Amino acid sequence: MDKWECVICGYIYDPEQGDDTADIPAGTKWEDLPDDWACPICGAGKEDFQKVEG
């Protein structure tokens, strides 16, 4: 699964780990995150993330 990086603070959303702070379970793909999900570090929206290449 693709990882996504916040362009503001560098946080990496890893679908294999999910996001405990927002009760997002491990295995949740980027496209399945709620539209109002925000970076747990800086609060940036999904529009401020880019796919990590590699």
N, C-alpha and C positions, 0 to 999 in steps of 0.2 A: 504494500500500500504506500501511496505517496505521502511524504511529509511536507508540511507547509511552514514557512518562516515568516514571523512578523517583521515587516520592514522597518518598524519603528524601534523595537527593543531587542529583536533577535530571538525571541521565544520560538521554539520549534514545536508545532503540534504534530505529535506522532500518533497516528490512528491505532497502533498496536498498544499504546498506553492509555489513550483517552485523556480525559481532563477531570481529575477528582474534584477540583474546585467548583465545577459546574455540573457535577453528577453525570458526566459523559462517560459511559462505560468503554473499556478497552474493546477495540475492534470496530469503533465507529468511524466510518469513512468521512473524509472532509465534506463531501457533497451531502452527507446525511446530518451534519451539524445543523442546529437550528439557525435560521437567518439572523437572529439577534445574539448569537454566541459572540463573546468578546475575549480577547487575549487576557489570560489570567494574571499577567504581569502588568501591562500598561492600559488595558481596557480598549485597545484598538478593535475595530470591527473586521469582519472577514475580508472586506475589500482592501485591507491593509496587509494582506498576506500574499506571498508568492510561493509557488511550488518549488521545493528544493530539488535541483537537478542532480542526478547521479544515482 
